[in-house]
Amino acid sequence: LADKVFAYEPDGSLKLYTGGYTYYQQRREAEKAARVPRQESAPAAPKSVQEKPRSQDKPRRFTFSEQKEYAEIEGVIASTEGELKVVHKLMEQSAADYGKLNELSQQETALSAKLDQLMERWTYLEEIAEAQQDS
């Protein structure tokens, strides 16, 4: 007769049951029954988690500095685009001067990066402005 049962659990662990196979079966059934109420109570927690985003559904509002930035950013973008056009024209004119062309190329790279950042920021601010208008 067996007086111990070693059983692999679903999580991969090995558990020792002291007693015969009948005792092992009874314990397994009792453990399954104990797990069922836990599973029923578990969905209650996500409901409260789902309630939190509802309170965050309010449209984001501009801060004072964002509002000021939004009013000015299109002008800054236009100015940066103008500077970039000037650099491109100077690059065309300085095609034979390697030193000048290298310097202008660095300026072009810096201006392009600045323009990309400005455009991303403008997109972000525009989304906030649209959300405010919709509400």
C-alpha positions in Angstrom: 0.0 0.0 0.0 1.1 3.5 -0.8 1.3 6.0 2.1 2.7 8.9 0.0 1.8 10.3 -3.4 4.1 12.7 -5.3 2.1 14.7 -7.9 3.2 17.2 -10.5 1.1 20.3 -10.2 0.0 22.3 -13.3 2.6 25.0 -12.5 5.4 22.3 -12.8 6.1 21.9 -9.1 6.2 18.6 -7.3 3.8 18.2 -4.3 3.8 15.5 -1.7 0.5 14.1 -0.4 0.8 12.0 2.7 -1.7 9.3 2.4 -3.0 6.9 -0.2 -4.3 7.5 -3.7 -7.8 8.0 -2.4 -6.6 10.7 0.0 -4.7 12.3 -2.9 -7.9 12.4 -5.1 -10.0 13.9 -2.2 -7.4 16.6 -1.6 -7.2 17.5 -5.3 -11.0 17.8 -5.5 -10.9 20.0 -2.4 -8.2 22.2 -3.9 -10.1 22.6 -7.1 -13.2 23.6 -5.2 -11.2 26.2 -3.3 -9.8 27.6 -6.6 -13.3 28.2 -8.2 -14.4 31.0 -5.8 -11.0 32.7 -6.3 -11.6 32.7 -10.0 -15.1 34.2 -9.6 -13.8 37.0 -7.4 -10.9 37.7 -9.7 -13.1 39.4 -12.4 -14.3 41.9 -9.9 -10.9 43.5 -9.7 -10.6 44.3 -13.4 -14.0 46.2 -13.2 -12.5 48.7 -10.8 -9.5 49.0 -13.1 -11.8 49.7 -16.0 -13.5 52.4 -14.0 -10.3 54.4 -13.7 -9.8 55.1 -17.4 -13.3 56.5 -17.5 -12.3 59.3 -15.1 -9.3 59.9 -17.4 -11.6 60.2 -20.5 -11.7 63.9 -19.9 -9.9 65.8 -22.7 -6.6 67.1 -21.8 -6.4 70.8 -21.5 -3.6 73.2 -22.5 -1.3 74.5 -19.8 -0.6 78.2 -20.1 2.9 77.5 -21.6 1.4 75.0 -24.1 -1.2 77.5 -25.1 1.4 80.1 -25.7 3.6 77.6 -27.6 0.7 76.5 -29.7 0.0 80.1 -30.8 3.7 80.6 -31.8 4.7 77.2 -33.1 3.5 77.6 -36.7 5.5 80.8 -37.1 8.6 79.0 -35.7 8.1 76.1 -38.1 7.7 78.5 -41.1 10.9 80.3 -40.0 12.8 77.1 -39.7 11.6 75.9 -43.1 12.8 79.3 -44.5 16.2 78.9 -43.0 16.4 75.4 -44.5 15.5 76.7 -48.0 18.3 79.3 -47.6 20.8 76.6 -46.6 19.7 74.5 -49.7 20.3 77.5 -52.0 23.7 78.2 -50.5 24.6 74.5 -50.9 23.7 74.7 -54.6 25.8 77.8 -55.0 28.8 76.4 -53.0 28.9 73.0 -54.8 32.6 73.5 -55.7 33.7 74.6 -52.2 34.0 71.5 -50.1 34.6 73.3 -46.8 31.6 75.5 -47.2 29.5 72.6 -48.4 30.5 70.5 -45.4 29.5 73.4 -43.0 26.2 73.9 -44.8 25.5 70.2 -44.7 25.9 70.2 -40.9 23.5 73.2 -40.7 21.0 71.4 -42.9 21.2 68.3 -40.6 20.6 70.5 -37.5 17.8 72.4 -39.1 16.1 69.2 -40.3 16.3 67.7 -36.9 14.9 70.9 -35.3 12.1 70.9 -37.9 11.2 67.3 -37.2 11.0 68.1 -33.5 8.8 71.1 -34.1 6.5 69.1 -36.3 6.1 66.4 -33.7 5.4 69.0 -31.1 2.9 70.8 -33.3 1.1 67.5 -34.0 0.9 66.8 -30.2 -0.5 70.3 -29.5 -2.9 70.1 -32.4 -4.4 66.9 -31.0 -4.9 68.6 -27.7 -6.5 71.6 -29.4 -8.9 69.3 -31.4 -9.8 67.4 -28.2 -10.7 70.7 -26.5 -12.8 71.8 -29.4 -14.7 68.4 -29.5 -15.6 68.7 -25.8 
